[in-house]
């Protein structure tokens, strides 16, 4: 069994915005934590680049520590976790939800598209695909709320 050494991951996470000053999302910079073999995460990151964002990919075999530091619960988990300025983007968040996040700048930890919904960005994008993007908080005891409804 492979043992997980979380110290390098914790240092990496701390250095990229979970502790200390956050990189401004206005700079369009995001760091995508993903598994090395995940093609849909790579496709989502490619869509972000095409939309004008600067994307750094960080491949990790185990994202559990990153998700924990980002306040992403099991119910909200997607297949990649993104640091985007002061916010977390979890999973296949559509561009429309990111635009709304930047326009409103709500006092939340981030937004999440749980699971891997068919038709979501990076998952064979279909503008009519219906799925929910949730807002979540640093305090994981607070219930997530609907932030954006895709499709339909």
Number of C-alpha atoms within 10 A of each C-alpha: 3 4 5 11 8 13 10 10 17 15 12 14 19 14 13 18 20 20 11 9 11 15 17 14 15 10 11 16 19 25 20 24 24 25 18 14 11 12 13 20 25 18 17 24 25 16 17 20 16 10 11 11 17 15 18 15 16 15 15 14 11 15 16 17 16 24 22 12 14 23 19 27 16 12 10 20 19 23 18 25 25 26 25 24 20 17 25 27 27 27 29 29 24 22 14 12 21 16 11 13 18 13 9 9 11 12 12 16 19 26 27 30 24 22 16 17 19 15 18 24 24 24 16 14 16 14 13 11 17 14 18 19 24 21 23 25 19 14 10 13 9 9 11 19 13 13 17 21 14 19 13 8
